[in-house]
Amino acid sequence: MDANTFVLFGATGDLAKRKIYPALFNLFIDGKLPELFSVIGLGRRAWSDDTFKANIEQSLHSFSRREVKDPEAVKKFLGFFRYHVLDVDRTEDYQSLLQIIEQREQSLSLTPNRLFYLSVGPELFETIASHIQNSGLGDTTGWKRLVIEKPFGRDLQSARDFNEQLAKSFAEEEIFRIDHYLGKPMVQKLEVLQRTNPVIQASWNNRYIANVQITASETVGVEERAGYYDHSGALRDMFQNHMLQLLMMLAGHLPKSDDSEQVRLKKRHVMQSLEPLLPQNVSSQVIRGQYKQGAIQGNPVIGYKDEAGIPQDSQNETFIAAKLQIDDQFWRGIPFYIRTGKRMKEKATRIVIEFKEPIKQTGSTASAHTPNLLVFEISPNEGIYLRLNTEDAAQNQDLTKVLIGTHKSGSEVPEAYENLIYDALRGDSSFFAHWDEVELAWKWVQPIQEAFAANEVPLYEYEAGGFGPQAAHDLLAEDGFEWWFDQEHAEASSAPAQVSRQDKEPSLVK
């Protein structure tokens, strides 16, 4: 990896504390940072270097996936860091920052490669990018890269305006747009599985697959994000970015090489092949909901409109489900069902591939609807499971479930930000959101935004601690399908302490 300077705007903020510093530390422990490396933290607080380093060390103890045990390793890691006070609107602050970076590059014999990480609100991106360009911070004989966090606009036009402004200071190949779902290890394994597994390659099409389900459910409510969330909702906060990116990674028939440009083209193809939503069809293909009071793990919780900062007449959605179709040779005719919501029964991000049913054997007493499943558990634990149905003569030819796969959890699994920061430092943009994907995603959801704004789609209430509104289940039932594992999870949650041998069968619900 090239020697470089990591310039962190928003170094005193919550994202830096919870995600960025622990990610850098674990990369350091794993030997994934360059030997010659410098981090310049920027913020408005008048901190000294020692105060800055003390706060970083505290964040490691609080948020690192690994227990921090080695004082010498921590000391060496903190040696990378320096702090500089900066007001994003002051031109002279950028000029002094340039002097500090150049001095440090010279003292450490660093090649002038610079990564600018904007851990700040998107309203500051344009200002900072412009100052980086005008101050000479971006004039380097090495490379420069800009890392930014979502949201990338609020609709199609604002996203285009936003990108046009960034493009004045950075080329597209220099912009790394973080979608942390793309950093999750299991999502990144989708690429490897498709490239290296002939079984998956052969079955990854409409000849064998009946439907695909992508779920991202949360048990939490809006918490302290009420001010932001009530102007965003599940459509902007989750669906347009995270959920559609999962769809692209899953359906992209990714290339056999590690070429990030080919990955981008494959993902773009998926978005270009999505059948557009016509305004008159939005209400039949999209379900929106808002949680009311209920219970999470036996504890009562209030409804969305009773949350602090939420107006009583809010029509904001906390749940969305949709049916999508990809019109290409591989996926034509296969429905993709996507849902995401807050205050749900479980916290889980999961992809379920339901295969078409085999021809029923003569004399079998098995249910007529017993498909095989391929399941990707993405979070909070990760695993890949193939759920096979086989005839068991000892049980009068009833079908029994056979689960195989891998499972990791806790400190074994790298955090998403570790993977993404590592890739950004290497210049690999495979698992970042590219502009053409962002634009196509906003274009696809625009009819939904317009229908929601015009109140043309019913806003269903659903009880906190459930599986969303009944209309979301009816959406699949119309095609003869159902959401997998909802009922199994509900039964597991209410099962008595003593269970039979048959009930002890491994469950896909973690």
C-alpha positions in Angstrom: 0.0 0.0 0.0 1.2 3.5 -0.9 2.5 5.8 1.9 -0.1 8.5 2.4 -1.7 11.2 4.5 -5.2 10.6 5.8 -6.9 13.9 6.3 -10.0 13.5 8.5 -12.6 16.3 8.5 -14.9 15.9 11.5 -12.3 14.2 13.6 -14.1 15.1 16.9 -17.4 13.7 15.7 -19.4 10.6 16.6 -18.7 8.7 13.4 -15.0 9.1 13.8 -15.2 7.9 17.4 -17.5 4.9 16.8 -16.3 3.7 13.4 -13.2 5.4 11.8 -10.7 5.1 14.7 -11.6 1.5 15.6 -11.4 0.6 11.9 -8.0 2.1 11.5 -6.8 0.5 14.7 -7.9 -3.0 13.6 -6.3 -2.5 10.2 -3.1 -1.5 12.0 -3.3 -4.7 14.2 -3.8 -6.8 11.0 -0.8 -5.2 9.3 -3.1 -3.5 6.7 -1.8 0.1 7.0 1.4 1.3 5.3 4.6 1.7 7.3 4.7 5.4 6.4 1.3 6.8 7.3 0.0 10.0 8.8 -3.4 11.1 10.1 -4.3 14.7 10.4 -7.5 15.2 12.4 -9.5 18.4 11.8 -12.2 20.0 13.9 -13.3 23.3 15.4 -12.6 22.3 19.0 -9.4 23.8 20.4 -7.8 20.5 21.2 -4.1 19.7 21.7 -2.5 16.6 20.1 -2.5 14.9 23.5 -6.2 15.6 24.0 -6.9 14.3 20.5 -5.0 11.1 21.1 -6.6 10.6 24.5 -10.0 10.7 22.9 -8.9 8.3 20.2 -7.7 5.8 22.8 -11.0 6.0 24.7 -12.9 5.3 21.5 -10.8 2.2 20.9 -11.6 0.9 24.4 -15.3 1.6 23.9 -15.9 0.6 20.3 -13.2 -1.6 18.9 -14.4 -5.1 18.0 -11.2 -6.5 19.5 -10.3 -6.0 23.1 -7.5 -3.5 23.4 -4.8 -5.2 25.4 -1.4 -4.1 24.2 -0.3 -0.6 25.4 2.7 -0.6 23.2 0.6 -1.3 20.1 -1.8 1.5 21.1 1.1 3.9 21.6 2.6 3.1 18.2 -0.9 3.5 16.6 -1.5 6.9 18.2 1.9 8.1 16.9 0.2 8.3 13.5 -2.1 11.1 14.6 -1.9 14.9 14.8 -4.7 17.5 15.3 -5.3 20.8 13.6 -8.1 23.3 14.3 -10.0 24.1 11.1 -13.1 26.1 10.3 -14.5 24.8 7.0 -15.3 28.3 5.8 -12.0 29.9 6.5 -9.6 30.0 3.5 -6.6 30.6 5.7 -7.2 27.5 7.7 -6.8 25.4 4.6 -3.5 27.2 3.7 -2.1 26.5 7.2 -3.3 22.9 6.8 -1.4 22.5 3.6 1.8 23.7 5.3 1.4 21.2 8.1 0.8 18.3 5.7 3.8 19.3 3.5 6.0 19.6 6.6 4.9 16.2 7.9 5.3 14.6 4.4 8.9 15.9 4.3 9.8 14.8 7.9 8.4 11.3 7.4 9.6 11.0 3.8 6.0 10.5 2.7 5.0 10.5 -1.0 2.4 13.2 -1.3 -0.6 10.9 -1.6 -3.6 12.4 0.2 -7.0 10.9 1.2 -9.6 13.4 2.3 -12.3 11.8 4.5 -15.3 14.0 5.0 -16.9 12.7 8.2 -19.3 15.8 8.2 -22.7 16.7 7.1 -23.3 16.6 3.3 -24.1 20.3 3.3 -20.4 20.9 3.9 -19.1 18.7 1.1 -19.1 21.3 -1.7 -17.5 23.9 0.5 -14.7 21.6 1.7 -14.0 20.1 -1.8 -13.8 23.6 -3.3 -11.3 24.8 -0.6 -9.2 21.6 -1.1 -8.9 22.5 -4.8 -8.4 26.2 -4.4 -5.9 26.0 -1.5 -3.5 23.6 -3.4 -4.2 20.7 -1.0 -5.3 18.7 -4.1 -2.2 19.7 -6.1 0.0 16.7 -5.5 2.5 14.6 -7.5 0.9 11.5 -6.0 -2.8 10.6 -5.9 -5.7 12.3 -4.1 -9.0 10.8 -3.1 -12.2 12.0 -1.6 -14.3 9.8 0.7 -17.8 11.0 1.5 -20.8 9.5 3.4 -24.4 9.4 2.3 -26.9 10.9 1.7 -25.9 11.8 -1.8 -28.8 14.1 -2.4 -32.5 14.0 -1.5 -33.9 13.3 -4.9 -32.8 13.0 -8.5 -32.2 16.7 -9.2 -30.4 17.5 -5.9 -28.2 14.5 -6.4 -27.2 15.7 -9.9 -26.5 19.2 -8.6 -24.5 17.8 -5.7 -22.4 15.6 -8.0 -21.8 18.5 -10.5 -20.3 20.6 -7.7 -18.0 17.8 -6.5 -16.9 17.2 -10.1 -15.4 20.7 -10.2 -12.7 19.6 -7.7 -12.4 15.8 -8.0 -12.6 13.4 -10.9 -15.2 10.5 -10.6 -12.4 7.9 -10.1 -11.1 10.0 -7.2 -14.5 10.0 -5.4 -15.3 7.1 -3.0 -18.9 7.2 -1.8 -19.4 5.1 1.3 -22.4 2.8 1.6 -21.5 0.8 4.7 -23.7 -2.1 3.6 -21.1 -2.7 0.8 -18.4 -3.1 3.4 -20.2 -5.9 5.2 -18.1 -9.1 4.8 -21.0 -11.2 3.6 -21.9 -8.7 0.9 -18.4 -8.6 -0.4 -18.4 -12.4 -0.4 -21.3 -12.3 -2.9 -18.7 -11.2 -5.5 -16.3 -14.1 -4.6 -19.0 -16.7 -4.6 -20.3 -15.7 -8.0 -16.8 -15.7 -9.5 -15.5 -18.9 -8.0 -18.5 -21.2 -7.4 -19.7 -23.1 -10.6 -22.8 -24.3 -8.8 -24.0 -20.8 -8.0 -23.0 -19.6 -11.5 -25.1 -22.3 -13.1 -28.2 -21.7 -10.9 -28.1 -17.9 -10.9 -30.9 -17.3 -13.3 -34.6 -17.6 -14.0 -34.5 -21.2 -14.9 -33.9 -22.3 -11.3 -35.0 -19.4 -9.1 -38.6 -18.7 -8.1 -38.1 -15.4 -6.2 -35.5 -13.4 -4.3 -36.2 -11.7 -0.9 -34.0 -9.0 0.6 -34.8 -7.9 4.2 -33.2 -5.3 6.5 -35.1 -5.1 9.7 -34.3 -3.1 12.8 -35.7 -3.4 16.3 -34.8 0.3 17.2 -37.0 3.3 16.5 -35.8 6.7 15.4 -33.9 7.3 18.7 -32.1 10.6 18.6 -32.4 10.9 14.8 -36.0 12.1 14.8 -35.2 15.5 13.3 -33.4 14.0 10.4 -35.5 10.9 10.0 -38.9 12.6 9.7 -37.6 14.4 6.7 -36.0 11.3 5.2 -38.0 8.2 5.9 -37.3 4.6 5.1 -37.3 5.3 1.3 -34.4 7.8 1.4 -32.6 6.5 4.5 -32.5 2.8 3.5 -34.2 1.8 0.3 -32.7 4.1 -2.3 -29.1 3.4 -1.2 -28.5 0.3 1.0 -31.3 -1.9 -0.4 -30.7 -1.1 -4.0 -27.0 -1.6 -3.6 -27.6 -5.1 -2.1 -29.8 -5.8 -5.2 -27.0 -4.7 -7.5 -24.4 -6.8 -5.8 -26.7 -9.9 -5.8 -28.0 -9.7 -9.3 -25.0 -8.3 -11.1 -23.4 -11.5 -12.4 -20.1 -10.0 -11.3 -16.9 -10.5 -13.4 -14.4 -13.2 -13.0 -11.6 -10.7 -12.3 -11.1 -8.1 -9.6 -11.6 -5.3 -12.1 -13.5 -2.5 -10.2 -14.6 -1.0 -13.5 -16.2 -4.2 -14.5 -18.0 -4.4 -11.2 -19.3 -0.9 -11.7 -20.6 -1.8 -15.2 -22.3 -4.9 -13.9 -24.0 -3.0 -11.2 -25.1 -0.3 -13.6 -26.6 -2.9 -15.9 -28.9 -4.1 -13.0 -30.2 -0.6 -12.5 -30.6 0.0 -16.2 -32.5 -3.3 -16.5 -34.9 -2.6 -13.6 -38.4 -2.2 -15.0 -39.4 1.4 -14.3 -42.3 2.0 -12.0 -45.2 3.8 -13.7 -47.0 6.3 -11.5 -50.3 4.4 -11.7 -48.5 1.2 -10.5 -46.7 2.5 -7.5 -49.5 1.8 -5.0 -49.8 -1.8 -6.2 -46.0 -2.6 -6.1 -44.9 -0.5 -3.1 -46.1 -0.8 0.5 -45.4 1.9 3.1 -46.0 1.7 6.9 -45.5 3.5 10.1 -45.0 1.8 13.5 -47.4 2.2 16.3 -47.0 1.3 19.9 -46.1 -2.3 20.7 -43.5 -4.4 22.4 -39.8 -5.3 21.6 -38.5 -8.4 23.4 -41.3 -8.1 25.9 -40.7 -4.4 26.7 -43.4 -1.9 25.7 -42.4 0.9 23.2 -44.2 4.0 22.0 -45.4 4.6 18.5 -43.6 6.7 15.9 -45.9 9.8 16.4 -45.2 9.7 20.2 -41.4 9.9 19.7 -39.8 13.2 20.7 -39.6 15.6 17.9 -42.2 13.8 15.6 -45.3 15.8 14.8 -48.7 14.1 15.4 -49.7 14.5 11.8 -46.5 13.0 10.4 -47.0 10.9 7.2 -43.4 9.7 7.2 -42.8 6.0 6.5 -40.8 3.9 8.8 -41.3 0.7 6.7 -41.3 0.1 3.0 -41.7 -3.1 0.9 -41.6 -3.3 -2.9 -41.7 -5.7 -5.7 -39.1 -5.2 -8.4 -38.5 -6.9 -11.8 -35.2 -7.1 -13.7 -35.7 -7.3 -17.5 -32.7 -9.2 -18.7 -31.9 -12.7 -19.9 -30.9 -13.9 -16.4 -33.7 -12.5 -14.2 -36.6 -11.9 -16.5 -39.8 -13.1 -14.8 -38.3 -13.4 -11.3 -39.8 -11.1 -8.7 -37.4 -9.4 -6.3 -39.1 -8.5 -3.0 -37.3 -5.9 -0.8 -38.4 -4.7 2.6 -36.9 -2.6 5.4 -38.4 -1.2 8.5 -37.9 0.0 12.1 -39.3 -1.5 15.3 -39.5 -4.9 13.7 -39.5 -8.3 15.5 -35.8 -8.9 14.9 -32.6 -7.1 13.9 -31.4 -8.8 10.7 -30.2 -8.2 7.2 -30.8 -11.3 5.1 -31.1 -12.4 1.5 -33.2 -15.5 0.7 -33.0 -17.2 -2.7 -36.1 -19.5 -3.2 -35.5 -22.1 -5.8 -38.3 -23.5 -8.0 -40.0 -26.6 -6.7 -38.8 -30.0 -8.0 -41.4 -32.3 -9.6 -43.2 -34.0 -6.8 -42.3 -37.7 -6.4 -45.1 -40.2 -6.7 -46.2 -41.4 -3.3 -44.5 -38.6 -1.4 -46.5 -37.2 1.5 -44.5 -34.0 1.5 -46.1 -30.6 1.4 -46.7 -29.2 -2.1 -44.7 -26.1 -1.2 -41.3 -27.2 0.1 -38.7 -25.3 -1.9 -35.0 -25.3 -1.4 -33.4 -22.1 -0.1 -30.0 -20.4 -0.3 -29.7 -17.9 2.6 -27.2 -15.2 3.1 -27.2 -13.9 6.7 -25.4 -10.5 6.5 -25.9 -9.1 10.0 -25.8 -9.1 13.0 -24.1 -12.5 12.4 -22.9 -13.7 9.1 -23.4 -17.1 7.4 -24.3 -18.9 4.2 -26.9 -21.6 4.4 -28.3 -24.0 1.9 -31.6 -25.4 3.2 -32.4 -28.6 1.4 -35.5 -30.7 1.6 -34.9 -34.5 1.4 -37.2 -37.4 1.8 -36.6 -39.3 5.0 -37.9 -42.9 4.9 -37.8 -43.2 8.6 -40.3 -40.4 8.9 -42.8 -41.8 6.3 -41.1 -39.8 3.5 -41.9 -36.4 5.1 -39.5 -33.7 4.1 -36.8 -32.7 6.6 -34.6 -29.7 6.5 -30.8 -30.0 6.1 -28.8 -26.8 6.8 -25.2 -26.4 5.8 -23.0 -23.4 5.8 -20.6 -21.2 7.7 -21.2 -18.9 10.6 -19.1 -16.1 12.2 -19.9 -13.5 14.8 -18.5 -10.9 17.1 -14.8 -10.1 17.0 -14.2 -12.6 14.2 -15.9 -10.5 11.6 -14.2 -7.3 10.3 -16.4 -4.2 10.6 -17.7 -2.7 7.4 -15.6 0.4 7.8 -12.4 -1.6 8.1 -13.0 -3.1 4.6 -14.0 0.2 3.1 -11.2 2.3 4.5 -8.7 -0.4 3.5 -10.1 -0.4 -0.1 -10.1 3.4 -0.3 -6.4 3.5 0.8 -5.6 1.0 -2.0 -7.7 2.8 -4.5 -10.2 -0.1 -5.1 -13.6 1.3 -5.7 -15.4 -2.0 -6.2 -17.5 -1.7 -3.0 -18.3 1.9 -3.2 -21.3 3.7 -4.8 -20.5 5.1 -8.2 -22.2 8.1 -9.6 -24.1 6.4 -12.4 -25.5 3.9 -9.8 -26.6 6.7 -7.5 -28.2 8.6 -10.4 -30.1 5.5 -11.7 -31.2 4.6 -8.2 -32.7 8.1 -7.6 -34.3 8.0 -11.1 -36.0 4.6 -10.2 -37.4 5.8 -6.9 -38.6 9.2 -8.1 -42.1 7.9 -9.0 -42.3 6.5 -5.4 -41.2 9.8 -3.9 -43.8 11.7 -6.0 -46.6 9.2 -5.0 -45.7 9.4 -1.3 -45.7 13.2 -1.5 -49.1 13.2 -3.1 -50.3 10.7 -0.5 -51.3 8.3 -3.3 -50.0 5.3 -1.5 -51.7 4.2 1.8 -49.7 4.6 5.0 -50.4 1.5 7.0 -49.8 1.3 10.7 -48.0 -1.8 12.0 -47.5 -2.9 15.6 -43.9 -2.4 16.9 -42.3 -5.8 17.4 -44.1 -7.4 14.4 -43.2 -8.0 10.8 -44.6 -4.9 9.2 -48.1 -4.2 7.8 -50.3 -7.1 6.5 -50.2 -5.4 3.1 -46.5 -6.3 2.8 -47.4 -10.0 3.2 -50.3 -9.7 0.8 -47.8 -8.3 -1.8 -46.1 -11.7 -1.9 -49.3 -13.8 -1.4 -50.6 -12.4 -4.7 -47.8 -14.2 -6.4 -48.2 -17.4 -4.3 -45.1 -16.6 -2.1 -44.5 -15.6 1.5 -41.7 -13.9 3.5 -39.4 -16.6 4.7 -38.7 -17.1 8.5 -41.2 -14.6 9.8 -43.4 -17.3 11.2 -40.5 -19.4 12.3 -39.0 -16.5 14.2 -42.4 -15.7 15.8 -42.7 -19.3 17.0 -39.2 -19.4 18.3 -39.8 -16.3 20.3 -42.9 -17.8 22.0 -41.7 -21.4 22.3 -41.6 -23.0 25.8 -38.3 -23.7 27.5 -38.6 -27.5 26.9 -38.6 -28.5 23.3 -38.8 -31.8 21.5 -35.9 -33.4 19.6 -37.5 -32.4 16.4 -37.8 -28.7 17.5 -34.1 -28.6 18.2 -33.3 -28.6 14.5 -30.9 -25.8 13.6 -32.6 -22.6 12.7 -31.7 -20.1 10.0 -32.9 -17.3 12.3 -30.0 -16.1 14.4 
